[in-house]
Amino acid sequence: MTELRVVVDRELCCGAGQCVLLAPAVFDQDEDDGIVVLLEAEPAEAHRKVVTEAAAVCPTGAIAISQGS
């Protein structure tokens, strides 16, 4: 499998929190404004499915995933 890389755009985030519900080991929310906080930019392979789902359900498209080699 290729390495998974995650990037979040905090300017786009609306604080819906779906990413945190799906992948709490990878995402968190800022206590002050609820905006996404990326905990793991290169999450383990075990998180691939939930991170991909989190990116897909993000209402503002604030989560981007790339796959390196």
N, C-alpha and C positions, 0 to 999 in steps of 0.2 A: 504494500500500500504506500501511497505517497503521503508526505507530511502535510498535515492540515495547519493552515495559518488563518487566524481570525483578526479582523480589524473592525473597530467600531467608530462611528462618527457621532461623537457626543452632541454635536450641533443639530443633527437630525433626530436624535432620540427624543421621544415624547414621554418616556417613563412608564410605558404600559406594563412592563415587568414580565412579559411572556418568556423572555430569554432566561430570566432568573428562575422562573418556575420549571422550565425545561432542563436547564443545565446550570445548577447552582455552583458546581465546581469550576465553571468557566466564567460566569457572569455574576455580577452583584449590582446593587443600586446604591447610588450616593444617598446618604442619610438626609442630606439637606434638601436636595431637589429631585430625587428619584431617578436621576439620569444614570444610564448604564455605566458600569465600571467593569473593565475587562480584567479578569483575574489570571487567565492563561491565554497568551497570544498563540501558543503552539500546544493545544490540548492533546492529551493522549488519544491514541486510536480508539480506545473504548468510548470516548465521548463524541466520535464522528457523527453518529446518527442524530443525537439530540442537538448538537451544535448546528448541523445542517437544517434541522427542523426549526430551531430558534431563528435562524436567518430567514427562513421561508415565511414564518408567521410574524416577523417584525413589521408592525403597521407602517413604519416610515422608511424601511430599508436601511436602517442604520448599521446593520451587521453585514460585513462582506467576508467571504471565505475564499481563500485561494489554496491551491494544492501544489506544493513544491515537490521536488524529487528527493 
